[in-house]
Amino acid sequence: MRAYGDAENPGFARVKVPWVPAPHLEYPDAMGAIAVQDLRPPENPLSRREFLAWGAAGASAGGGAEAGRIIVAGVQVMFDRGAHGGRGLDGGEIALFRAWQEQARREFAASGIHFELHPLEGAYLRQQGYSVIPRKFLAAAMINLFVTATLGYDIDKDRTGGCSMGPRPPSRQSGGRPFYITFLGLHDARDTTLPHEYAHHFTLDTRRNTSAEGNFWADLRNDYWLWRQRHGAAIPAFRACAGAPWARFESPPALSGATGRG
């Protein structure tokens, strides 16, 4: 997830360089949809020093009393009804998403994170100079995952297939935005894109209004942690999401057939 925007072509996408200005994302009440309002100085950028410190700590810190408990992340999955001229996603595209979601499930299980998926029918992107999800489709207590064939350039200018954002407080320009959102464009994404976008939510990156440089280092840090997790390492930093509105603790199931001494 790299935030990107400029005055002529606002949007949400990945950038490959750390000097691109970052947008301030808002949820205007008057429009009832996600939009870019203006460009503002970053409030909480992630520096190279923080990247190095977090990279070391996130993969080694203990989880305390909650380390043995499962975190269940609620995800509302929206398949784009408007894809392919209103025909929606085809069976092959839906199967591809399910394969990538299954990969994400296996990977994050190593860190004690499970997924609870809630499909939502009928969602679409409204085009009004930029792409917006009508507010009626968004849930404040879940990660809103919008799955489509190809994302618009205002969302994904660099064609990486993924973009994530989190809540923002009210401001003078809008009433704020309480939602956690991930966009997934299947034709440009890779098998590592969906875990990468989930990682931004799990590490609470999407709560920060960071600079493009901060997003650059956050991407490198998360990709390193995802690589370690893919090789079986538990990453405590991914469990920072335990207090998010879409996450809850669950005790691991008891071993069946346990009879004490054996």
C-alpha atoms as a printed R data frame, in Angstrom:
    type eleno elety resid chain resno       x       y       z
1   ATOM     1    CA   MET     A     1   0.000   0.000   0.000
2   ATOM     2    CA   ARG     A     2   1.482   3.289  -1.107
3   ATOM     3    CA   ALA     A     3  -0.606   6.443  -0.853
4   ATOM     4    CA   TYR     A     4  -0.345   8.656  -3.891
5   ATOM     5    CA   GLY     A     5  -2.122  11.760  -5.117
6   ATOM     6    CA   ASP     A     6  -1.613  15.001  -6.959
7   ATOM     7    CA   ALA     A     7  -3.718  18.035  -7.745
8   ATOM     8    CA   GLU     A     8  -4.607  16.883 -11.252
9   ATOM     9    CA   ASN     A     9  -5.023  13.186 -10.661
10  ATOM    10    CA   PRO     A    10  -5.908  12.393  -7.035
11  ATOM    11    CA   GLY     A    11  -6.009   8.754  -6.096
12  ATOM    12    CA   PHE     A    12  -4.751   5.875  -4.033
13  ATOM    13    CA   ALA     A    13  -1.984   3.659  -5.405
14  ATOM    14    CA   ARG     A    14   1.540   2.446  -4.901
15  ATOM    15    CA   VAL     A    15   4.551   4.579  -5.659
16  ATOM    16    CA   LYS     A    16   8.058   3.354  -6.334
17  ATOM    17    CA   VAL     A    17   9.924   6.394  -5.018
18  ATOM    18    CA   PRO     A    18   9.814   8.062  -1.581
19  ATOM    19    CA   TRP     A    19   9.535  11.683  -2.677
20  ATOM    20    CA   VAL     A    20   5.964  11.701  -4.057
21  ATOM    21    CA   PRO     A    21   3.570  13.832  -1.903
22  ATOM    22    CA   ALA     A    22   0.951  11.912   0.037
23  ATOM    23    CA   PRO     A    23  -2.772  12.799   0.047
24  ATOM    24    CA   HIS     A    24  -5.018  13.501   2.975
25  ATOM    25    CA   LEU     A    25  -7.892  11.040   2.688
26  ATOM    26    CA   GLU     A    26 -11.341  11.967   3.865
27  ATOM    27    CA   TYR     A    27 -14.891  10.694   3.770
28  ATOM    28    CA   PRO     A    28 -17.086  13.696   2.891
29  ATOM    29    CA   ASP     A    29 -20.612  13.471   4.260
30  ATOM    30    CA   ALA     A    30 -22.059  15.475   1.383
31  ATOM    31    CA   MET     A    31 -20.822  12.970  -1.191
32  ATOM    32    CA   GLY     A    32 -21.246   9.817   0.877
33  ATOM    33    CA   ALA     A    33 -18.165   8.263  -0.714
34  ATOM    34    CA   ILE     A    34 -14.386   7.969  -0.483
35  ATOM    35    CA   ALA     A    35 -12.498  10.863  -2.044
36  ATOM    36    CA   VAL     A    36  -9.219  12.778  -1.925
37  ATOM    37    CA   GLN     A    37  -9.730  16.275  -0.534
38  ATOM    38    CA   ASP     A    38  -6.332  17.935  -0.587
39  ATOM    39    CA   LEU     A    39  -2.623  17.418  -0.048
40  ATOM    40    CA   ARG     A    40  -1.335  18.128   3.438
41  ATOM    41    CA   PRO     A    41   1.971  17.643   5.259
42  ATOM    42    CA   PRO     A    42   2.344  14.186   6.822
43  ATOM    43    CA   GLU     A    43   1.412  13.933  10.482
44  ATOM    44    CA   ASN     A    44   3.142  10.710  11.457
45  ATOM    45    CA   PRO     A    45   5.728   9.567   8.894
46  ATOM    46    CA   LEU     A    46   7.632   6.320   9.298
47  ATOM    47    CA   SER     A    47  11.356   7.017   9.078
48  ATOM    48    CA   ARG     A    48  14.212   4.724   8.093
49  ATOM    49    CA   ARG     A    49  15.247   4.569  11.765
50  ATOM    50    CA   GLU     A    50  11.756   3.406  12.792
51  ATOM    51    CA   PHE     A    51  11.784   0.887   9.940
52  ATOM    52    CA   LEU     A    52  15.000  -0.684  11.233
53  ATOM    53    CA   ALA     A    53  13.791  -0.675  14.832
54  ATOM    54    CA   TRP     A    54  10.385  -2.134  13.976
55  ATOM    55    CA   GLY     A    55  11.934  -4.708  11.671
56  ATOM    56    CA   ALA     A    56  14.010  -6.049  14.544
57  ATOM    57    CA   ALA     A    57  11.329  -5.805  17.212
58  ATOM    58    CA   GLY     A    58   8.310  -6.940  15.260
59  ATOM    59    CA   ALA     A    59   9.678 -10.368  14.478
60  ATOM    60    CA   SER     A    60  11.058 -11.098  17.938
61  ATOM    61    CA   ALA     A    61   8.946  -9.381  20.608
62  ATOM    62    CA   GLY     A    62   6.906 -11.565  22.895
63  ATOM    63    CA   GLY     A    63   3.124 -11.385  22.833
64  ATOM    64    CA   GLY     A    64   2.532 -11.319  26.605
65  ATOM    65    CA   ALA     A    65  -0.559 -12.900  28.119
66  ATOM    66    CA   GLU     A    66  -2.455 -12.793  24.804
67  ATOM    67    CA   ALA     A    67   0.237 -14.554  22.769
68  ATOM    68    CA   GLY     A    68  -1.553 -17.903  22.867
69  ATOM    69    CA   ARG     A    69  -4.945 -16.538  21.831
70  ATOM    70    CA   ILE     A    70  -6.212 -16.393  18.263
71  ATOM    71    CA   ILE     A    71  -7.117 -13.056  16.711
72  ATOM    72    CA   VAL     A    72 -10.082 -13.290  14.347
73  ATOM    73    CA   ALA     A    73 -10.194 -10.571  11.680
74  ATOM    74    CA   GLY     A    74 -13.617  -9.864  10.208
75  ATOM    75    CA   VAL     A    75 -13.528  -9.121   6.472
76  ATOM    76    CA   GLN     A    76 -16.463  -8.004   4.359
77  ATOM    77    CA   VAL     A    77 -15.795  -9.252   0.823
78  ATOM    78    CA   MET     A    78 -17.407  -7.290  -2.005
79  ATOM    79    CA   PHE     A    79 -17.155  -8.651  -5.559
80  ATOM    80    CA   ASP     A    80 -17.562  -5.786  -8.021
81  ATOM    81    CA   ARG     A    81 -21.014  -6.015  -9.575
82  ATOM    82    CA   GLY     A    82 -20.000  -3.449 -12.177
83  ATOM    83    CA   ALA     A    83 -16.946  -5.316 -13.487
84  ATOM    84    CA   HIS     A    84 -16.879  -6.228 -17.190
85  ATOM    85    CA   GLY     A    85 -19.585  -3.793 -18.174
86  ATOM    86    CA   GLY     A    86 -21.986  -4.829 -15.438
87  ATOM    87    CA   ARG     A    87 -21.591  -8.582 -15.878
88  ATOM    88    CA   GLY     A    88 -19.559  -8.879 -12.689
89  ATOM    89    CA   LEU     A    89 -16.518 -11.048 -12.064
90  ATOM    90    CA   ASP     A    90 -16.392 -14.400 -13.814
91  ATOM    91    CA   GLY     A    91 -15.874 -17.784 -12.180
92  ATOM    92    CA   GLY     A    92 -12.156 -17.853 -12.902
93  ATOM    93    CA   GLU     A    93 -11.590 -14.474 -11.280
94  ATOM    94    CA   ILE     A    94 -13.555 -15.431  -8.173
95  ATOM    95    CA   ALA     A    95 -11.598 -18.698  -7.963
96  ATOM    96    CA   LEU     A    96  -8.348 -16.726  -8.208
97  ATOM    97    CA   PHE     A    97  -9.395 -14.490  -5.312
98  ATOM    98    CA   ARG     A    98 -10.324 -17.527  -3.223
99  ATOM    99    CA   ALA     A    99  -6.919 -19.087  -3.896
100 ATOM   100    CA   TRP     A   100  -5.172 -15.883  -2.769
101 ATOM   101    CA   GLN     A   101  -7.385 -15.612   0.301
102 ATOM   102    CA   GLU     A   102  -6.541 -19.203   1.186
103 ATOM   103    CA   GLN     A   103  -2.845 -18.360   0.846
104 ATOM   104    CA   ALA     A   104  -3.324 -15.386   3.179
105 ATOM   105    CA   ARG     A   105  -5.161 -17.637   5.642
106 ATOM   106    CA   ARG     A   106  -2.273 -20.108   5.734
107 ATOM   107    CA   GLU     A   107   0.379 -17.415   6.085
108 ATOM   108    CA   PHE     A   108  -1.242 -15.406   8.899
109 ATOM   109    CA   ALA     A   109  -2.149 -18.575  10.804
110 ATOM   110    CA   ALA     A   110   1.554 -18.713  11.708
111 ATOM   111    CA   SER     A   111   1.044 -15.485  13.690
112 ATOM   112    CA   GLY     A   112  -2.194 -16.649  15.300
113 ATOM   113    CA   ILE     A   113  -4.503 -14.618  13.037
114 ATOM   114    CA   HIS     A   114  -7.587 -16.162  11.456
115 ATOM   115    CA   PHE     A   115 -10.095 -14.691   9.008
116 ATOM   116    CA   GLU     A   116 -13.885 -14.551   9.184
117 ATOM   117    CA   LEU     A   117 -15.272 -13.672   5.749
118 ATOM   118    CA   HIS     A   118 -18.645 -11.986   5.222
119 ATOM   119    CA   PRO     A   119 -19.667 -11.817   1.522
120 ATOM   120    CA   LEU     A   120 -21.751  -8.815   0.449
121 ATOM   121    CA   GLU     A   121 -23.683  -8.876  -2.827
122 ATOM   122    CA   GLY     A   122 -24.286  -5.949  -5.131
123 ATOM   123    CA   ALA     A   123 -21.359  -3.623  -4.347
124 ATOM   124    CA   TYR     A   124 -19.884  -1.466  -7.090
125 ATOM   125    CA   LEU     A   125 -17.637   1.546  -7.686
126 ATOM   126    CA   ARG     A   126 -19.372   4.759  -8.646
127 ATOM   127    CA   GLN     A   127 -17.517   6.854 -11.226
128 ATOM   128    CA   GLN     A   128 -17.796  10.609 -10.682
129 ATOM   129    CA   GLY     A   129 -14.429  11.865 -11.828
130 ATOM   130    CA   TYR     A   130 -12.829   9.329  -9.489
131 ATOM   131    CA   SER     A   131 -13.802   5.907  -8.161
132 ATOM   132    CA   VAL     A   132 -15.929   5.743  -5.011
133 ATOM   133    CA   ILE     A   133 -17.657   2.994  -3.027
134 ATOM   134    CA   PRO     A   134 -21.158   4.094  -1.995
135 ATOM   135    CA   ARG     A   135 -21.263   4.389   1.762
136 ATOM   136    CA   LYS     A   136 -24.195   1.972   2.096
137 ATOM   137    CA   PHE     A   137 -21.865  -0.917   1.220
138 ATOM   138    CA   LEU     A   138 -19.224  -0.148   3.868
139 ATOM   139    CA   ALA     A   139 -19.096  -1.611   7.394
140 ATOM   140    CA   ALA     A   140 -17.257   0.140  10.230
141 ATOM   141    CA   ALA     A   141 -16.642  -3.079  12.185
142 ATOM   142    CA   MET     A   142 -14.956  -5.038   9.369
143 ATOM   143    CA   ILE     A   143 -12.168  -4.692   6.845
144 ATOM   144    CA   ASN     A   144 -13.994  -3.796   3.638
145 ATOM   145    CA   LEU     A   145 -12.326  -5.750   0.817
146 ATOM   146    CA   PHE     A   146 -13.448  -4.648  -2.640
147 ATOM   147    CA   VAL     A   147 -12.448  -7.142  -5.334
148 ATOM   148    CA   THR     A   148 -12.566  -6.168  -9.001
149 ATOM   149    CA   ALA     A   149 -10.897  -7.061 -12.284
150 ATOM   150    CA   THR     A   150  -8.806  -3.891 -12.714
151 ATOM   151    CA   LEU     A   151  -8.615  -0.840 -10.466
152 ATOM   152    CA   GLY     A   152  -8.918   2.640 -11.906
153 ATOM   153    CA   TYR     A   153  -5.800   4.772 -12.253
154 ATOM   154    CA   ASP     A   154  -7.073   7.108  -9.550
155 ATOM   155    CA   ILE     A   155  -6.798   4.190  -7.104
156 ATOM   156    CA   ASP     A   156  -3.890   2.233  -8.592
157 ATOM   157    CA   LYS     A   157  -1.789   4.476 -10.824
158 ATOM   158    CA   ASP     A   158   1.234   2.160 -10.769
159 ATOM   159    CA   ARG     A   159  -0.794  -0.984 -11.531
160 ATOM   160    CA   THR     A   160   0.219  -3.002  -8.488
161 ATOM   161    CA   GLY     A   161  -3.293  -4.347  -7.938
162 ATOM   162    CA   GLY     A   162  -3.683  -3.297  -4.292
163 ATOM   163    CA   CYS     A   163  -4.401  -0.313  -2.091
164 ATOM   164    CA   SER     A   164  -5.482   0.014   1.551
165 ATOM   165    CA   MET     A   165  -6.655   2.877   3.752
166 ATOM   166    CA   GLY     A   166  -8.019   3.348   7.242
167 ATOM   167    CA   PRO     A   167 -10.208   5.708   9.266
168 ATOM   168    CA   ARG     A   168  -9.672   9.450   9.423
169 ATOM   169    CA   PRO     A   169 -11.140  11.894  11.964
170 ATOM   170    CA   PRO     A   170 -13.561  14.681  11.002
171 ATOM   171    CA   SER     A   171 -12.065  17.856   9.605
172 ATOM   172    CA   ARG     A   172 -13.220  21.215   8.307
173 ATOM   173    CA   GLN     A   173 -13.590  19.691   4.829
174 ATOM   174    CA   SER     A   174 -15.555  16.564   5.731
175 ATOM   175    CA   GLY     A   175 -17.197  14.486   8.397
176 ATOM   176    CA   GLY     A   176 -14.344  11.995   8.578
177 ATOM   177    CA   ARG     A   177 -14.186   8.339   7.585
178 ATOM   178    CA   PRO     A   178 -14.586   5.410  10.030
179 ATOM   179    CA   PHE     A   179 -13.818   2.630   7.549
180 ATOM   180    CA   TYR     A   180 -10.930   0.242   6.870
181 ATOM   181    CA   ILE     A   181 -10.807  -0.476   3.126
182 ATOM   182    CA   THR     A   182  -8.705  -2.592   0.781
183 ATOM   183    CA   PHE     A   183  -9.010  -2.537  -3.004
184 ATOM   184    CA   LEU     A   184  -7.807  -5.598  -4.939
185 ATOM   185    CA   GLY     A   185  -7.456  -5.558  -8.732
186 ATOM   186    CA   LEU     A   186  -7.085  -9.175  -9.782
187 ATOM   187    CA   HIS     A   187  -5.514  -8.593 -13.203
188 ATOM   188    CA   ASP     A   188  -2.618  -6.523 -11.828
189 ATOM   189    CA   ALA     A   189  -2.181  -8.151  -8.412
190 ATOM   190    CA   ARG     A   190   0.174 -11.004  -7.578
191 ATOM   191    CA   ASP     A   191  -0.208 -13.845  -5.114
192 ATOM   192    CA   THR     A   192   1.625 -11.739  -2.505
193 ATOM   193    CA   THR     A   193  -0.563  -8.629  -2.912
194 ATOM   194    CA   LEU     A   194  -3.477  -9.600  -0.660
195 ATOM   195    CA   PRO     A   195  -1.269 -10.614   2.319
196 ATOM   196    CA   HIS     A   196   0.666  -7.372   1.810
197 ATOM   197    CA   GLU     A   197  -2.522  -5.296   2.020
198 ATOM   198    CA   TYR     A   198  -3.774  -7.190   5.075
199 ATOM   199    CA   ALA     A   199  -0.410  -6.526   6.745
200 ATOM   200    CA   HIS     A   200  -0.994  -2.773   6.509
201 ATOM   201    CA   HIS     A   201  -4.197  -3.173   8.501
202 ATOM   202    CA   PHE     A   202  -2.708  -5.649  10.992
203 ATOM   203    CA   THR     A   203   0.271  -3.394  11.796
204 ATOM   204    CA   LEU     A   204  -2.098  -0.387  12.004
205 ATOM   205    CA   ASP     A   205  -0.302   1.375   9.142
206 ATOM   206    CA   THR     A   206  -3.709   2.403   7.790
207 ATOM   207    CA   ARG     A   207  -4.387   4.422  10.948
208 ATOM   208    CA   ARG     A   208  -1.425   6.678  10.223
209 ATOM   209    CA   ASN     A   209  -1.492   9.689   7.930
210 ATOM   210    CA   THR     A   210   2.038   9.137   6.670
211 ATOM   211    CA   SER     A   211   4.298  10.558   4.008
212 ATOM   212    CA   ALA     A   212   5.186   8.649   0.859
213 ATOM   213    CA   GLU     A   213   8.618   8.025   2.404
214 ATOM   214    CA   GLY     A   214   6.909   6.537   5.438
215 ATOM   215    CA   ASN     A   215   4.840   4.271   3.203
216 ATOM   216    CA   PHE     A   216   7.992   3.226   1.369
217 ATOM   217    CA   TRP     A   217   9.689   2.045   4.569
218 ATOM   218    CA   ALA     A   218   6.469   0.472   5.883
219 ATOM   219    CA   ASP     A   219   6.231  -1.579   2.693
220 ATOM   220    CA   LEU     A   220   9.798  -2.821   3.023
221 ATOM   221    CA   ARG     A   221   9.286  -3.652   6.705
222 ATOM   222    CA   ASN     A   222   6.025  -5.526   6.081
223 ATOM   223    CA   ASP     A   223   7.404  -7.435   3.113
224 ATOM   224    CA   TYR     A   224  10.309  -8.590   5.267
225 ATOM   225    CA   TRP     A   225   7.931  -9.738   8.017
226 ATOM   226    CA   LEU     A   226   5.696 -11.463   5.453
227 ATOM   227    CA   TRP     A   227   8.715 -13.291   4.052
228 ATOM   228    CA   ARG     A   228   9.623 -14.535   7.539
229 ATOM   229    CA   GLN     A   229   6.019 -15.507   8.255
230 ATOM   230    CA   ARG     A   230   5.843 -17.370   4.930
231 ATOM   231    CA   HIS     A   231   8.745 -19.455   6.226
232 ATOM   232    CA   GLY     A   232   6.948 -20.322   9.452
233 ATOM   233    CA   ALA     A   233   7.922 -17.488  11.814
234 ATOM   234    CA   ALA     A   234   5.250 -15.907  13.996
235 ATOM   235    CA   ILE     A   235   5.277 -12.108  13.691
236 ATOM   236    CA   PRO     A   236   3.984 -10.465  16.908
237 ATOM   237    CA   ALA     A   237   3.761  -7.063  15.189
238 ATOM   238    CA   PHE     A   238   0.895  -8.349  13.025
239 ATOM   239    CA   ARG     A   239  -1.081  -8.826  16.251
240 ATOM   240    CA   ALA     A   240  -1.069  -5.081  16.950
241 ATOM   241    CA   CYS     A   241  -4.556  -5.088  15.418
242 ATOM   242    CA   ALA     A   242  -6.096  -6.846  18.451
243 ATOM   243    CA   GLY     A   243  -7.897  -3.665  19.527
244 ATOM   244    CA   ALA     A   244  -9.246  -2.800  16.069
245 ATOM   245    CA   PRO     A   245 -13.040  -2.759  15.652
246 ATOM   246    CA   TRP     A   246 -12.879  -5.653  13.190
247 ATOM   247    CA   ALA     A   247 -10.723  -7.917  15.395
248 ATOM   248    CA   ARG     A   248 -11.544 -10.094  18.384
249 ATOM   249    CA   PHE     A   249  -9.747 -12.635  20.535
250 ATOM   250    CA   GLU     A   250 -10.699 -16.282  20.501
251 ATOM   251    CA   SER     A   251  -9.230 -19.045  22.606
252 ATOM   252    CA   PRO     A   252  -7.666 -21.861  20.582
253 ATOM   253    CA   PRO     A   253  -9.829 -24.988  20.409
254 ATOM   254    CA   ALA     A   254  -9.080 -27.707  22.924
255 ATOM   255    CA   LEU     A   255  -7.300 -30.748  21.584
256 ATOM   256    CA   SER     A   256  -9.829 -33.468  20.834
257 ATOM   257    CA   GLY     A   257  -9.263 -36.821  22.451
258 ATOM   258    CA   ALA     A   258  -7.102 -35.455  25.267
259 ATOM   259    CA   THR     A   259  -7.353 -37.787  28.250
260 ATOM   260    CA   GLY     A   260  -4.686 -36.515  30.611
261 ATOM   261    CA   ARG     A   261  -1.985 -39.122  31.083
262 ATOM   262    CA   GLY     A   262  -1.334 -41.371  28.218
